[in-house]
Amino acid sequence: MPQIQLTPAQRKLHRADAHHLDPVVLIGADGLTDAVRREVDAALNAHGLIKVRVFSDDRNEREAMLRDLADTLDAAPIQHIGKLLVLWRPIPDKAKAPDEDRKPGPREIKILKYSKKGGQRPEVKTVRLLGNQRLTAGGLIKKAKKPKPKSVKKLNQA
């Protein structure tokens, strides 16, 4: 039995989500090899819900492939329809990269400039602000305000 057990309602939702998907892995005449298992595992890690196309005419062989993939990869078999197999496994959480502690990068802000005549559309301007920039009320880009330095007297008192 596969590791993941789904209710019929969950299986139905995954079937609906998989309807528009294209097959990600193709299994040819060599059948279910280690390379195919690695590719299916990588696709499950990346997408979670995948379709696999099998070019075999034997239905029992395709069912055996679906069970084997589900057992070895700890996935849930969602559907076997024709030559398509649908598998699902939750996407694992990614490890936090060391660079994720950085401050946010450039951001794009839309500025609306209204015309002095009534009834005209405002002019939309997209501006890219870097980390050390700010947008003034008038729509100008300026450097971010620096904190005011404390006086020497106040530093000595503390």
N, C-alpha and C positions, 0 to 999 in steps of 0.2 A: 504494500500500500504506500502511496505517496505520503510525505511528511505533512503536507498542508491539506487539511480537510476544509472544504467550503460547503456552505449551505446551498440549496438550489437557487435561492434568491441572489446570493453573491455570484454564483456561476452564471446566472442569467445576465447580471450587470456586466460581467467581464466579457461574455459573448457579444453583448451589444457594443461594448467599447472596441472589441477586436474586429467588428464588421468592416470598418473602413481601412484596416491595416493591410499592408502588402507583406508577403512572406519575406522574412529577413534571412533565413537559413534554408538552403536547398540540400536535400539528401539524395544523392545520385545512386548509381549502380553498385557502388562499394558498400552501401548500407550505412549503418550507424558505427562510424569509426571514432577513435579518440579525438581526432581533429574536429569532427562534427560536434562531439560533446563539448569540447572547449569553446567552439563558436556559439553554440546554443547557450552555454553558461555566460559567456561574455555579453550576448544579446540580452539575456535575462537581467544581468547586472545593470545594463545601460537603460533598458526600456521597461522591464517589468512584465509587460504583456507582449507576447510575440506570436507570430505565425511561422510555421515550418512547412515547406512543401516537400513531399516525398514522391519520387518518381517511380515508385514500385506499384505494380498492378494488384498485388496480393493484399487484401484488406486485413487479414489476420496478422500479417507481417507489420503493417502500419500500426495496428492496435498495440502490438508488442513493442514497437518503437516508442509509442506514446507512453506506455507504462514504464518502460526502461528509462526514458528521459526524465519522467516525473520522479521516479525512485532515486536515480543517481544524482539528480541536481536539486533535490528537495523542492520541487515545484508542484503546482496543482494542475492536473490535466483539465482544461476547460471544455474543449470540443474536438471531435474528430469528424470532419465532414469532407467526404471525397478524399482527395489527396492532401488535404490541409490539416495540420495539427495545431492546436492553440494551447499554449502553456502560459501560466502566470506564476510569478514569484514576487513578493514585495521587494522594492528596490532598497538595497542596504544604504544606511547612512554613510555619507562620505566623511572621511577624516578631515579635520580642519587643517588647512594648509598654514604654514607659519606666516605667510603674507596677509592672512585675513585680519590681522590686528591693525592693519594700516587704516588711516583715515580715508574717507570717501574721495574719489577722484573728481574729475571735471563733471559738472552737471549742466544741463541745458535748461534754460528758462525762457518762456515766451513772454514778450512784452507787448501789451496792447497800447497803441497810440491812437487816441480818438481824434477825429477831425473837428475843427472849430465850427464847421457847418453841420447842422443837424441832418439826420437821415442818411448819412454815409457810413459805410462799414469802417470799423477801426482797422488800422494798419497793424498786422501781426509781424513781429520781428523775433526771431529765435537767437538767443545769445548764449554763448558757452562761457561758464564761469569756472575758473580754476579754484583750487583749494584756498588760495590766499586772496581771493577777490570777493567783493560784495556788490550788490546792486542797490543804488540809491533810489530814493523816492522819485526822482526825476528821470530814472531810466539809464543813468550813467553807471559805468563799471569803475569801481575804485578798489584800491588795496584794502584789505581787511583792517579794522581798527586794532591798533596795538594796545595792550593794557597800559594804563598810565603808570610810569615808574613811581615808586614810593620815595619820599624824601629821605635823606640820610638821617635826619633827626628821628623820624618814625621808625626806621630800621634799627637804630641804636636803642630806642626805648623798648622794643619788643624782645 
